[in-house]
Amino acid sequence: MRSAATKRGRAPESRAAGKFQAGASIAGGAKLVGDSHEGVTPVERDAFSSISPLDHRYYVSSPRLFDRLSEYLSERATIAYQARVEAALVKVLAKRGLCPASVYDEVAAAAKAVTPEEVYREEEKTHHNIRALVNVIRSKVSDAAKPYVHFTATSMDIMDTARSLQYRDVTEHLLLPQLKELLGVFIALARREADRLQAGRTHGQHAVPITFGFAVAEYVSRLGGRIERIAAAARALKGKMAGAVGAYNASRLFFDDPEAFEAEVLGELGLEPADHATQVVEPEYILDYIHALVSAFGVLANFADDVRHLQRTEIGEVGEAFDATQVGSSTMPHKRNPWNYEHVKSLWKTFAPRIMTVYMDQISEHQRDLTNSASARFTAELIAGFSAAVDRLTRVTKKLVVDHKRMEENFRSTQGYVIAEPLYILLAAAGHPDAHEAVRRLTFKFERNEGSLYDLAAADPELAPYLERFTDEQRRVLQDPGRYAGIAAEKARRVCDKWEARLASLTL
């Protein structure tokens, strides 16, 4: 496992001794501690005694993913990241000569050895989580080292900095690789189907034709843009080491350049300080990061919704690949429901509204209040839910089945209407004073099966002089609506080319 005091880009030590599987205790056999104010005795729980679906249903279905998420977002990880910040502080104190290097060695070793069980037991006494962490670290070092643990720092120096580290690391090492894989799946699908004719749809109705690859390329572009935004927002996350109200009151007692001291501590962690802080880091950095995730979540939900509707019985153009033992309905053995895509949209419905809580956490009176102390703890669930959605969408879209025959049949079922648009535009270009109305009247005759729109136009004495001005290629489009797909195929390929080239640079 990776150490809590390792370099930038590595997660803190996980210390999980076991797997979180059906019937097993939670990772590492850790006990879930009850409310210390009520003196509840800690008890061990198995997966199915957990309250959050993330901790039972989704963990059991994707244990490897949630084991990795746990490395960055669990309470065990949070405490390890906080201990890592405490160690970085003492390291710079030693570099600046306020304490011997041996003190840092002691504190760094103690920080790695801290367990959440110890911290929670201590918190039952202190009723303060960071003071509990500090006390546990101090209990593991010599008397000579004790004074320098948490020296000049306030709780939010540690908590806000650790949170930025957690979110940066989970983004760099888990979310971005996941998203790049999904983008690659979208690109492959868009390329494969770039020339596959499909009825375009607006308002749930057939419109002029596109290609299925063009439809998928929309999501290549949208997801690519969101990935870049997520990477930028994670890269911009800041930390602080500015003390109780952000004015460097304590550190100024020892350093003429407390801002440089702050930058050195954060530099040990690969972070930069915000331009200004109170007791907390400016909340907009986290807000921008979560907004980037939620807006990307919306792209996933939109794609999932489109694919779900394409699986409707009356459309039937795509389908989820079903396992041999899979059941679609508890009572209708023949059913094959688009449940995975529905599931992604359902996760979005669950977590997207939580952005409002993050917006409310922007507000903190004066230098700081505690109105985000509970709400901010749930932000990690949004990240985990987003990751779970990306994972599921990737797996199911890799195996998406496209029914080319049904796609063509659907297009052909309304192709007679398609040329209404090019016919009207070409008539207008040829000088007809009211081409739209002229073609609209022809559609009534077409609906009465009096002929194709092109034949009806050719037989109309009023329109014949204008049709004589059409080029041979324009006439071919009017006679074969499948030709009226614009540059859908070329555009799909260009979008894929662009994002394929940028995949490699999508990093922190």
ChimeraX attribute file (.defattr): number of C-alpha atoms within 10 A of each C-alpha:
attribute: neighborCount
match mode: 1-to-1
recipient: residues
	/A:1	10
	/A:2	13
	/A:3	18
	/A:4	26
	/A:5	24
	/A:6	15
	/A:7	13
	/A:8	14
	/A:9	17
	/A:10	19
	/A:11	24
	/A:12	27
	/A:13	21
	/A:14	22
	/A:15	17
	/A:16	17
	/A:17	11
	/A:18	13
	/A:19	16
	/A:20	23
	/A:21	18
	/A:22	15
	/A:23	12
	/A:24	15
	/A:25	20
	/A:26	25
	/A:27	21
	/A:28	14
	/A:29	16
	/A:30	19
	/A:31	17
	/A:32	16
	/A:33	15
	/A:34	13
	/A:35	11
	/A:36	15
	/A:37	9
	/A:38	8
	/A:39	10
	/A:40	10
	/A:41	11
	/A:42	15
	/A:43	10
	/A:44	13
	/A:45	16
	/A:46	18
	/A:47	21
	/A:48	18
	/A:49	13
	/A:50	14
	/A:51	9
	/A:52	12
	/A:53	12
	/A:54	17
	/A:55	18
	/A:56	21
	/A:57	15
	/A:58	16
	/A:59	19
	/A:60	20
	/A:61	13
	/A:62	16
	/A:63	17
	/A:64	13
	/A:65	17
	/A:66	21
	/A:67	18
	/A:68	16
	/A:69	21
	/A:70	19
	/A:71	25
	/A:72	29
	/A:73	25
	/A:74	19
	/A:75	14
	/A:76	23
	/A:77	24
	/A:78	21
	/A:79	24
	/A:80	30
	/A:81	30
	/A:82	27
	/A:83	32
	/A:84	26
	/A:85	28
	/A:86	27
	/A:87	29
	/A:88	23
	/A:89	28
	/A:90	27
	/A:91	25
	/A:92	21
	/A:93	22
	/A:94	18
	/A:95	13
	/A:96	13
	/A:97	10
	/A:98	12
	/A:99	18
	/A:100	16
	/A:101	16
	/A:102	13
	/A:103	23
	/A:104	24
	/A:105	17
	/A:106	20
	/A:107	28
	/A:108	23
	/A:109	17
	/A:110	19
	/A:111	30
	/A:112	20
	/A:113	17
	/A:114	20
	/A:115	20
	/A:116	18
	/A:117	15
	/A:118	14
	/A:119	21
	/A:120	21
	/A:121	16
	/A:122	19
	/A:123	19
	/A:124	16
	/A:125	11
	/A:126	13
	/A:127	14
	/A:128	14
	/A:129	17
	/A:130	21
	/A:131	17
	/A:132	20
	/A:133	26
	/A:134	21
	/A:135	19
	/A:136	24
	/A:137	28
	/A:138	21
	/A:139	12
	/A:140	17
	/A:141	20
	/A:142	12
	/A:143	11
	/A:144	12
	/A:145	19
	/A:146	19
	/A:147	12
	/A:148	22
	/A:149	21
	/A:150	24
	/A:151	15
	/A:152	19
	/A:153	19
	/A:154	21
	/A:155	20
	/A:156	24
	/A:157	27
	/A:158	24
	/A:159	23
	/A:160	23
	/A:161	26
	/A:162	26
	/A:163	24
	/A:164	22
	/A:165	29
	/A:166	26
	/A:167	21
	/A:168	28
	/A:169	23
	/A:170	24
	/A:171	25
	/A:172	21
	/A:173	18
	/A:174	16
	/A:175	26
	/A:176	20
	/A:177	14
	/A:178	18
	/A:179	23
	/A:180	19
	/A:181	16
	/A:182	24
	/A:183	24
	/A:184	20
	/A:185	19
	/A:186	24
	/A:187	25
	/A:188	19
	/A:189	21
	/A:190	27
	/A:191	24
	/A:192	13
	/A:193	23
	/A:194	24
	/A:195	19
	/A:196	18
	/A:197	22
	/A:198	28
	/A:199	25
	/A:200	19
	/A:201	12
	/A:202	9
	/A:203	6
	/A:204	8
	/A:205	9
	/A:206	18
	/A:207	18
	/A:208	24
	/A:209	21
	/A:210	25
	/A:211	25
	/A:212	27
	/A:213	28
	/A:214	28
	/A:215	20
	/A:216	23
	/A:217	29
	/A:218	19
	/A:219	20
	/A:220	27
	/A:221	18
	/A:222	15
	/A:223	25
	/A:224	25
	/A:225	14
	/A:226	19
	/A:227	22
	/A:228	19
	/A:229	20
	/A:230	29
	/A:231	21
	/A:232	17
	/A:233	22
	/A:234	26
	/A:235	21
	/A:236	20
	/A:237	27
	/A:238	25
	/A:239	32
	/A:240	33
	/A:241	34
	/A:242	30
	/A:243	25
	/A:244	20
	/A:245	16
	/A:246	20
	/A:247	17
	/A:248	22
	/A:249	14
	/A:250	17
	/A:251	20
	/A:252	16
	/A:253	10
	/A:254	11
	/A:255	13
	/A:256	10
	/A:257	11
	/A:258	19
	/A:259	19
	/A:260	12
	/A:261	21
	/A:262	22
	/A:263	20
	/A:264	22
	/A:265	26
	/A:266	22
	/A:267	16
	/A:268	19
	/A:269	22
	/A:270	16
	/A:271	22
	/A:272	20
	/A:273	23
	/A:274	16
	/A:275	10
	/A:276	12
	/A:277	21
	/A:278	20
	/A:279	23
	/A:280	27
	/A:281	26
	/A:282	19
	/A:283	18
	/A:284	15
	/A:285	19
	/A:286	25
	/A:287	21
	/A:288	20
	/A:289	21
	/A:290	25
	/A:291	21
	/A:292	22
	/A:293	25
	/A:294	23
	/A:295	19
	/A:296	24
	/A:297	25
	/A:298	18
	/A:299	20
	/A:300	23
	/A:301	23
	/A:302	17
	/A:303	19
	/A:304	22
	/A:305	18
	/A:306	13
	/A:307	21
	/A:308	21
	/A:309	18
	/A:310	18
	/A:311	20
	/A:312	14
	/A:313	8
	/A:314	9
	/A:315	13
	/A:316	17
	/A:317	23
	/A:318	20
	/A:319	21
	/A:320	21
	/A:321	15
	/A:322	16
	/A:323	7
	/A:324	6
	/A:325	6
	/A:326	9
	/A:327	15
	/A:328	15
	/A:329	11
	/A:330	7
	/A:331	8
	/A:332	9
	/A:333	9
	/A:334	9
	/A:335	11
	/A:336	16
	/A:337	17
	/A:338	22
	/A:339	12
	/A:340	18
	/A:341	25
	/A:342	17
	/A:343	17
	/A:344	27
	/A:345	22
	/A:346	14
	/A:347	17
	/A:348	24
	/A:349	14
	/A:350	12
	/A:351	18
	/A:352	19
	/A:353	12
	/A:354	18
	/A:355	18
	/A:356	11
	/A:357	15
	/A:358	22
	/A:359	16
	/A:360	14
	/A:361	19
	/A:362	14
	/A:363	13
	/A:364	16
	/A:365	9
	/A:366	9
	/A:367	12
	/A:368	15
	/A:369	12
	/A:370	10
	/A:371	13
	/A:372	16
	/A:373	10
	/A:374	9
	/A:375	14
	/A:376	13
	/A:377	12
	/A:378	13
	/A:379	18
	/A:380	19
	/A:381	16
	/A:382	21
	/A:383	21
	/A:384	21
	/A:385	20
	/A:386	22
	/A:387	24
	/A:388	23
	/A:389	23
	/A:390	20
	/A:391	19
	/A:392	16
	/A:393	21
	/A:394	19
	/A:395	14
	/A:396	16
	/A:397	20
	/A:398	16
	/A:399	13
	/A:400	15
	/A:401	14
	/A:402	18
	/A:403	13
	/A:404	17
	/A:405	9
	/A:406	15
	/A:407	21
	/A:408	16
	/A:409	15
	/A:410	18
	/A:411	22
	/A:412	16
	/A:413	11
	/A:414	14
	/A:415	19
	/A:416	20
	/A:417	18
	/A:418	23
	/A:419	23
	/A:420	20
	/A:421	17
	/A:422	17
	/A:423	24
	/A:424	19
	/A:425	16
	/A:426	20
	/A:427	24
	/A:428	15
	/A:429	14
	/A:430	16
	/A:431	12
	/A:432	17
	/A:433	11
	/A:434	11
	/A:435	18
	/A:436	16
	/A:437	11
	/A:438	17
	/A:439	22
	/A:440	14
	/A:441	10
	/A:442	19
	/A:443	20
	/A:444	12
	/A:445	14
	/A:446	18
	/A:447	13
	/A:448	8
	/A:449	10
	/A:450	13
	/A:451	16
	/A:452	19
	/A:453	25
	/A:454	21
	/A:455	13
	/A:456	17
	/A:457	19
	/A:458	16
	/A:459	12
	/A:460	13
	/A:461	10
	/A:462	12
	/A:463	17
	/A:464	13
	/A:465	14
	/A:466	18
	/A:467	19
	/A:468	11
	/A:469	14
	/A:470	16
	/A:471	10
	/A:472	9
	/A:473	10
	/A:474	17
	/A:475	16
	/A:476	14
	/A:477	16
	/A:478	24
	/A:479	17
	/A:480	15
	/A:481	21
	/A:482	22
	/A:483	16
	/A:484	20
	/A:485	18
	/A:486	13
	/A:487	12
	/A:488	22
	/A:489	23
	/A:490	16
	/A:491	16
	/A:492	26
	/A:493	21
	/A:494	14
	/A:495	20
	/A:496	28
	/A:497	13
	/A:498	13
	/A:499	21
	/A:500	18
	/A:501	10
	/A:502	12
	/A:503	17
	/A:504	9
	/A:505	10
	/A:506	20
	/A:507	17
	/A:508	18
